[in-house]
Amino acid sequence: MSTHALAPAARPRLHPFRDSVTMLRRNLRRMLRYPSMTLTLVGMPVVFLLLFVYVFGGTLGAGLGGPTAGDSADGRSAYVDYVAPAIILMTVTSVIQGTAISVAMDLTEGIIARFRTMHIARAAVLTGHVLGSMIQTAIALAVVIGVALLVGFRPEAGPVEWLAVVGFLAVMTFALVWLAVALGQVSKSVESASNVLLPLVLLPFLGSGFVPTDSMPTGLRWFAEYQPFTPMIETLRDLLMDQPVGDNAWIALAWCAAIALGSYLWARRLFNREPAN
């Protein structure tokens, strides 16, 4: 009889890429299973776009310096070009609310606990949510930009600028999605997850999204100029209207990098923590 000790059974090797694709497929199927959520998340920025263009556009557009006073049609035309970048950013913040809700659903229904016991790459669970949300956001952005074009949005960007817009939106979405994944894990219920990202939806109103910051009172103007969404909106606006982006692009990218890194580390720590008994 051999005296050699029996080697322990080798555990199957993890396949993070394959597991991430599986989780992505799962989240895309969930998106198809709950189309009402997608329509609601996309519908909100469309409603804001129509509201601000057709109800407030004539008045607010007249204050931008382009149209003559009292010409509501010219004011509306000028204002849709001004407000469209803010609505595009609001589309991202609206859709990622669905990401927080999906993560909270997985936690409250026990799916995350089950995934923790399975032999899969833990990072794949969160990566599936992130990739699925980015695809959902891309679809929503295409819809909202299409509606903006229908109501009079006329960007002057060329092919290079459009590529820069797509890249910047991808970076911004990636950062904010990781934030939604983290906040979805700290939510105690699906209902609280639906509200946890509400401040992000409101921040464009407290920036340069709908009116220039120099028209605001001093305290509010200071906050508007230094909050993260203002350089993001200004970068989108300058790229879409083919204007020099200046320092706004670097400030916006720095904010995106800080949000992405901090949110990723936070989300991973939350996911790897031991569940409370």
N, C-alpha and C positions, 0 to 999 in steps of 0.2 A: 504494500500500500504506500502510495506516495506521501512523503512528509511535507510536500509543499502546501502552504496555506492556499485555500481557494480565494481567488481574486474576487472582490465584490463586483456585483453586476454594474457595468458602466451605464450611467444615465444617458439617454439620448441627447445629442447635441442640440442646443437651442438654435432657432433660425429666425432672428429678429426681423429680417426683411419679409420673409414669407408670412410670419405672424402678423406683421403690420398690414400687409395686403389683405389678409383674412379679416382683420378688425376694420379696415377701411371698407371692405365689401359689406360687412355687417352694418356699419353706420350709413352707408348709401341705401341699403335696403330699408333701414329705419326711416330715412328721409322720404322714401317712396311710400312707406306704410302710413306716414302721418303728413300727407300733403297740406292739410289745413294749417299746420304749424308753419310750414315754409311760406304759404301764401300770406299768412298774417305777418310774418317777419319781413317779407318783401313789400307787403302792402303799406306798411307804416311809412317808410321813406317816400313812397310814391304819393301818399296822401299829403305829406308835408310839402313835397315839391309842388303839387297842384295848388295847395293852400297858399303858399308863399308867392307863387307866380301869379295866380289869377285873383287872389284876394288882396294881397299886400304889395304885389309887384309894381303896380303903377305908381304908388306913393313912394315906396322905398327906392325904386329905381330912379325916380326923379332926383333923389338926393345924392346919386353917385356922380353927378356932374356931366353926364352924357346928354340925356334928352332935355328938351326945353320944358320948363315948368308947365304943368297942366296937361302935357301930352302923355296920357296913360299908356298908350300903345308902345311908344318909344321907351317909356320907363319900364314897362314889363319886359321888353326885349333886352334892355341893358341889365335888368335884375336877374333874369334867368341865367345869363352868363356868369353873374357874380355868385349866385346862390348854388348853382349846380355842384361845385366841388364840395360844399358842406353837406349836401344831400348824399353825395357819393360816400363821404366818410360816415355819415349816419347809417347808410346801408350796411357798412361793415359792423358797426356797433349794434345794429338791430339784429343781424343774422347770428352774431356770436352769442346773443341771448339764448338762442336755441341750443348752442353748444353747452352752456352752463346747465340748461334744463336736462339735456341728454345725460350728462355726467351725473347729475343729481338723481335722475331716474335709475341709472345703473347702480348707484350706491344704495338707494332706498329699497330697490327690489332685490338686492343681494347678489346681483350679477358680478360686481367687482369682487366680492368675497369669494365667489366661485372661481373667477379668473386667477385669484391669488393662489389657489390650490392646484391649478393646472400647470402642466409643464410647457409654458409658453413664456416668451420674453415679456417681462413686465412692462417694459417701455412701449411694447407694441400696442397695449391697450390704450394708452394716452395718445400715441402717434396716430392710431386709427381715428380717434375723435378729431385730432388736429387736421389731418388730411381731408377727412370727410367735410369738416366745416369750411375748409378753404375752397373745396369744389363747390359747395353750396353757396358760399359767398361770391365766387366767380359768376355763377349763374344769376344770382340776385343783382350783381353789379351790371351785368349785360342787360337785364330787364330795365333797371332804373336809368341807365345811360340811354337806352333806347327810348324810354318815355320822355326823358329830358330833351332828346333831339326832336321828338314829335311836338313838344310844346315850345320850341324855338331856341334851344341851346345850340350855339354855333361855335364850337371850339376851332381854334386856328392852328392847332398842333399838327406838325408833319409826322411822317413815319417814325423818325428818331424820337421825337417827343412822346408819341403814343407808346413806343416801347418803354421809354422811361416811366410813363404813367403806369403801365402794366407792372413793371418791376417794383415800383414804389408801392403800389397797392398790394402786391404780394408780400412785401416785407412788412407793411403795416398790418395786414391781415394776420400774418404769422405771429406777430408779437401780441396782438389783441386776443387771438384765439387761445394762446397759452395762458393769458390772464383769465379768460373765461373758464378754461379747464381747471385752473387752481380755485377760482371762486365757486365753481360748481361743486368742488369737493368739500368746501367749508360750509356749504348750504345745508341746513337741517332738513329741508324738504324741497319738493319740486316747486311749490309755491314761492318759497323764499328765493330759489334759484332764478325764478322768472323776474324777480325785482332787484337782484343783487347788482346787475349791470346797468340799472336805470341811470345812475350818475353819468355813465359814459354817453348815454343817449342825449343827456341834457348839456354836456360840456360844449358841444358846438354852438349852442345858443349863447354861451358865456365866452365866446371867442370871436374871431373875425368871420364866422361862417355866414351870418345873416346881415350884419351891418359892420362898417369899418370900426376898428377899435378906437380911433380918435374921436368918435362921436359919443363915447361912453363917459360917465363920471370918472374922476381920477382913480378912486380905489378899484372900481370894476375894470377900468382900462388897464391898470397894472396887472391884475389877475389874468385878464384876457390875453395880454401880450406874452405872459410867461407860462401859461398852461400849455401842455403838450399838443393839444389839437390845433392851436393857432398856426404854428409852423407847418403842421401837416396839411392843413387846408390851404395855406398860402403856397406851399410847394405844388400841390395839385392844381391850384388856380393858375400859377405861373406856367406850369408845363402845358396845361390844356390851352391856354391863351397865347402860347409861344412867347413868353416874356422871360427875362433873366430871373433865375430863382434866387440868386444871392446866397446869403447865409442860411436861409430858411431850410434848404434841403439838408445841410449838414446837421442843423439843430434837430430837424425831424428824424433823421436817421439815427442820431444819438439817442433820442427818446425811444425809438423803436428797439434799438439794441438793448437799452437798459430795461425796458418793459419785457422784452423777450427772454433775456437771461434771468432776470429776477423771477418772472412768472414760471419759467421752466424749472428752475431749482425749487421753487415753492411747490409746484404741482408734483414734482417727483418725490419730494419729501413727504407730502401728504399721502401720496399713493403707497409709499413704502412703509408707512407707519403701521404698527400693529393695531388691528381693530380693537375697540374697547369691548370688554366682556359685559 
